[in-house]
Each structure stands twice: as C-alpha cells, then as structure tokens.
Amino acid sequence: MIRIALDEATLGATRIAISPPRDAFSAMRLARPSRNPSWPYRPWVGRAREV
C-alpha cells in the first residue's frame, strides 16, 4: 500500500485526468467563442478566452 499525505490546499488543486490529450482537446473545444459553457465552467472559460 502506498500512502500519500495531502493537505487541504494541495488536495483542492489536484486534478485527475484519464487522458491528458483528451482533457486538453475538450478544454480547447469548451473555450471556443461559439460555445456557451454550463455554469461550473464559466469562470474558467472566461479566463481561458482572455489568454
């Protein structure tokens, strides 16, 4: 067994992706100007579009 100790801040910043290329492709599609993202993604999409 491997035990990894994480504090609350580290755990909150942790992402688990099944496929990093697919995750990146999905994020690029979501950030397209023609898309209207659902509420949990709106703040992220706004920042991504600015960049």
Summary of the structure (lengths in Angstrom):
residues: 51
radius of gyration: 14.5
end to end distance: 41.4
largest distance: 46.7
contacts: 72
relative contact order: 0.10
helix: 55%
strand: 0%
